[in-house]
Amino acid sequence: MITNTDQRARLLIDGENIPILREKDILTPETADTPAKLVYLAVQLMYISPGADADHGTYFNLLRDIITTVPSAWPIIEAINGHILNGDLYQALKEAKKLVAFEKKLLEQAQAEQQAQQQAEQAEKPVSSAA
Protein backbone atom coordinates (compact mmCIF):
# COMPACT_ATOMS: atom_id res chain seq x y z
CA MET A 1 0.00 0.00 0.00
CA ILE A 2 1.19 3.48 -0.84
CA THR A 3 -0.05 6.38 1.25
CA ASN A 4 -0.03 9.88 -0.15
CA THR A 5 0.70 12.81 2.15
CA ASP A 6 -0.62 16.35 1.91
CA GLN A 7 2.02 17.16 -0.71
CA ARG A 8 1.75 16.23 -4.36
CA ALA A 9 3.79 13.22 -5.41
CA ARG A 10 4.48 11.43 -8.66
CA LEU A 11 4.62 7.70 -8.82
CA LEU A 12 5.88 5.80 -11.84
CA ILE A 13 4.96 2.16 -12.09
CA ASP A 14 6.85 0.34 -14.78
CA GLY A 15 4.97 -2.43 -16.50
CA GLU A 16 1.97 -3.12 -18.67
CA ASN A 17 -1.57 -3.60 -17.48
CA ILE A 18 -0.75 -3.60 -13.79
CA PRO A 19 -4.01 -3.21 -11.86
CA ILE A 20 -3.90 -0.25 -9.49
CA LEU A 21 -6.73 0.98 -7.29
CA ARG A 22 -6.90 4.02 -5.08
CA GLU A 23 -7.90 3.31 -1.51
CA LYS A 24 -11.16 5.21 -1.95
CA ASP A 25 -12.08 2.91 -4.86
CA ILE A 26 -11.48 -0.35 -2.98
CA LEU A 27 -14.53 -2.22 -1.76
CA THR A 28 -14.21 -5.11 0.71
CA PRO A 29 -16.60 -8.04 1.10
CA GLU A 30 -17.65 -6.51 4.42
CA THR A 31 -18.61 -3.18 2.84
CA ALA A 32 -20.31 -4.73 -0.21
CA ASP A 33 -23.72 -4.64 1.48
CA THR A 34 -26.03 -3.99 -1.49
CA PRO A 35 -26.57 -5.78 -4.82
CA ALA A 36 -24.82 -3.02 -6.82
CA LYS A 37 -21.86 -3.00 -4.42
CA LEU A 38 -21.59 -6.77 -4.84
CA VAL A 39 -21.44 -6.24 -8.62
CA TYR A 40 -18.73 -3.61 -8.08
CA LEU A 41 -16.81 -6.06 -5.87
CA ALA A 42 -17.05 -8.81 -8.51
CA VAL A 43 -15.73 -6.42 -11.20
CA GLN A 44 -13.00 -5.25 -8.83
CA LEU A 45 -11.91 -8.86 -8.29
CA MET A 46 -11.87 -9.43 -12.06
CA TYR A 47 -9.74 -6.29 -12.43
CA ILE A 48 -7.12 -7.23 -9.84
CA SER A 49 -7.10 -10.95 -10.75
CA PRO A 50 -7.39 -11.22 -14.53
CA GLY A 51 -8.42 -14.67 -15.66
CA ALA A 52 -10.35 -15.51 -12.49
CA ASP A 53 -13.33 -17.21 -14.11
CA ALA A 54 -15.10 -17.73 -10.77
CA ASP A 55 -15.59 -13.97 -10.48
CA HIS A 56 -17.27 -13.90 -13.89
CA GLY A 57 -19.87 -16.45 -12.77
CA THR A 58 -20.58 -14.51 -9.60
CA TYR A 59 -20.84 -11.31 -11.61
CA PHE A 60 -23.41 -12.71 -14.05
CA ASN A 61 -25.51 -14.22 -11.23
CA LEU A 62 -25.58 -10.84 -9.48
CA LEU A 63 -26.51 -9.08 -12.72
CA ARG A 64 -29.44 -11.40 -13.28
CA ASP A 65 -30.81 -10.44 -9.86
CA ILE A 66 -30.36 -6.70 -10.47
CA ILE A 67 -31.90 -6.78 -13.95
CA THR A 68 -34.91 -8.65 -12.56
CA THR A 69 -35.52 -6.18 -9.74
CA VAL A 70 -34.29 -2.93 -11.34
CA PRO A 71 -34.66 -3.11 -15.13
CA SER A 72 -33.97 0.64 -15.36
CA ALA A 73 -30.33 -0.15 -14.52
CA TRP A 74 -29.91 -1.93 -17.87
CA PRO A 75 -28.01 0.89 -19.68
CA ILE A 76 -25.36 0.95 -16.95
CA ILE A 77 -25.13 -2.84 -16.89
CA GLU A 78 -24.81 -2.91 -20.66
CA ALA A 79 -21.88 -0.48 -20.43
CA ILE A 80 -20.20 -2.61 -17.75
CA ASN A 81 -20.64 -5.73 -19.88
CA GLY A 82 -19.24 -4.01 -22.95
CA HIS A 83 -16.08 -2.99 -21.11
CA ILE A 84 -15.64 -6.48 -19.66
CA LEU A 85 -16.05 -8.08 -23.09
CA ASN A 86 -13.46 -5.65 -24.50
CA GLY A 87 -11.07 -6.51 -21.67
CA ASP A 88 -11.15 -2.98 -20.26
CA LEU A 89 -11.82 -3.91 -16.66
CA TYR A 90 -10.83 -0.52 -15.24
CA GLN A 91 -13.54 1.17 -17.32
CA ALA A 92 -15.95 -1.58 -16.26
CA LEU A 93 -15.11 -0.74 -12.66
CA LYS A 94 -15.84 2.94 -13.29
CA GLU A 95 -19.23 2.00 -14.77
CA ALA A 96 -19.90 -0.27 -11.80
CA LYS A 97 -19.34 2.77 -9.58
CA LYS A 98 -22.15 4.47 -11.54
CA LEU A 99 -24.37 1.46 -10.80
CA VAL A 100 -23.68 1.88 -7.07
CA ALA A 101 -24.61 5.59 -7.31
CA PHE A 102 -27.77 4.72 -9.28
CA GLU A 103 -28.79 2.16 -6.65
CA LYS A 104 -28.14 4.67 -3.85
CA LYS A 105 -30.37 7.22 -5.58
CA LEU A 106 -33.17 4.66 -5.97
CA LEU A 107 -32.90 3.63 -2.32
CA GLU A 108 -33.01 7.26 -1.17
CA GLN A 109 -36.11 7.88 -3.32
CA ALA A 110 -37.81 4.78 -1.91
CA GLN A 111 -37.03 5.86 1.66
CA ALA A 112 -38.37 9.37 1.01
CA GLU A 113 -41.58 7.93 -0.46
CA GLN A 114 -41.97 5.59 2.51
CA GLN A 115 -41.50 8.46 4.97
CA ALA A 116 -44.01 10.61 3.09
CA GLN A 117 -46.53 7.77 3.15
CA GLN A 118 -46.03 7.25 6.88
CA GLN A 119 -46.50 10.97 7.52
CA ALA A 120 -49.67 10.98 5.42
CA GLU A 121 -51.01 8.00 7.38
CA GLN A 122 -50.21 9.75 10.66
CA ALA A 123 -52.01 12.89 9.48
CA GLU A 124 -55.11 10.88 8.57
CA LYS A 125 -55.44 9.27 12.00
CA PRO A 126 -58.19 10.89 14.04
CA VAL A 127 -57.03 12.68 17.14
CA SER A 128 -58.71 11.22 20.21
CA SER A 129 -60.00 13.80 22.62
CA ALA A 130 -60.10 13.34 26.35
CA ALA A 131 -63.63 13.55 27.74
Number of C-alpha atoms within 10 A of each C-alpha: 6 7 6 9 7 5 5 6 7 6 6 5 8 7 6 6 8 10 12 12 13 9 10 6 13 12 16 13 10 6 11 15 10 12 16 23 22 22 27 28 24 24 27 25 19 22 25 15 12 13 10 12 11 11 20 16 12 15 20 14 12 16 20 12 12 19 13 11 10 12 12 12 18 15 11 17 21 13 16 26 21 15 18 19 11 10 13 15 23 20 18 27 24 17 21 26 20 18 23 18 14 16 19 15 12 13 12 12 12 12 12 12 12 12 12 12 12 12 11 11 10 11 10 9 8 7 8 6 5 4 3
